[in-house]
Amino acid sequence: MSSAAAIRAAKQRLRGAWRSDKARSVAQWKFAKPISDKQRREFARMFGRTVWHFGPGICTGWLEDLRWTARYKVLWADEYSAVLHFKDKAGTKCHHLFFDAEYFYVAAGYAGSVEYFRRMPSNSALQRTRQKRRAVERGR
């Protein structure tokens, strides 16, 4: 597959909504030093709530009441991964995403840990997530 074709394929593969997968992320997480069960439970609460939505050239993400939008460009890709360049008001950054069936994962923390994101089943699932988030916002 040519580089241009791989980039087009990666863009298509990314399109849609992706939610952090708590169980898979926590299961493989590596800690620099041992932590207590209580600390592990508190740590695990970070996962499973972040959603990324990739549209044509725009990535929108949210975690509870925090929302962000950034332009993105696929700089390089092959059948297993893609390097994305994100640009928003705060600046620029690159992430190397690795594909694994209906997941992608990205390096997080240190010691080889990653966070997994699972493709959400449909835009209706994304809509339910937005409605739930709005209900929480109205409840404040």
Secondary structure, DSSP 4 states (H G I P E B T S, - for coil): --HHHHHHHHHHHH-EEEEE-HHHHHHH---SS---HHHHHHHHTTSS--EEEE-SSEEEEEETTEEEEEEEEEEEE-SSEEEEEEEETTEEEEEEEEEETTEEEEE-SSTT-EEEEEE-S-HHHHHHHHHHHHHHHHT-
